[in-house]
């Protein structure tokens, strides 16, 4: 089976990401979550200052079946889609 690895930088706070993947996964260990054909590791969380704003930046690693990973990344992006303003 072919496996892909994709990294994603996300502006979603760490605790929200953990909560999201806990609900989706069938296995969890530390910051790693597994589901049907995919595995996600929450690698790091930093705060970046932009003027007077402090913005979260969380790095994620997605691994697994290409179709499953593509679907999961798309669903993740839709779940945390937000508009500025």
N, C-alpha and C positions, 0 to 999 in steps of 0.2 A: 504494500500500500504506500502510495506517495504521501509525504507529509510536508506541509508548508509551515513557515514561521513568519509571523507578521508582528511588527512593533507598532504601538500607537501611543502618542502623547495625548493625554486627556486633561481637560480643565475641570473635571468633576472631582470633588473632594473624595479622598481615600475611603472614608467610612460609607459613603453612598455606593461606591463601586463594590466594596466588600459585601454590602447588603444585597445588591443586585445579583452578584454571582452566587451567593449562598442560596438564593431562591431558585436559581436555574440549574445548579450543579447536582450531581449524584454523589460526588466525593469532594471532600475539602481537607486540606492539610496546610496549616499556616496560611500563606497568601496564594495558594495554588488551588484551583478549582477544575474539576473534570466533568464533562458531560458527554453526550452521544457524539463521538467523533472529534471532540475538541478538548483542549486544555488551556486554561488561562492562568498566568502568573502575574500578580500585581507586584511590580519590581521596586518602584520607589515613588515617594511623594515629596515634593518640594513646594515651597512658597516662593513666588516671583513677585517682586515689587514693580509696579508700573505707575509711576507718579505716587499718588497717595493710596493707590489700591494694592491690596495683597491678594494675589490670585493663585489658586492651587494648580499644580501640574503633576499629574500622575502618569507614570510610564507602565504600559501593559505589554505582555507578550502573549500572543495567541498562537497555538500550535495545533496541528491535526490535519484531518482530511480537508483538502482544498474547498470542497463544497460546504462542509460544515463550518469552517472558519470564515469563509466569505459571508455566509448567512448570519453567523453570530456577530461579526463586526458590523454588518448593516443594521441588525436589530439593536445592538449596543448604541450605535450612533443615533438611531431614531429615538430610543428611549431617553437619551440625555440631550436631545436637540433643544436648543434654546435660542431665542432671539435677543439681541442687544437692545438697549434703549432706556 
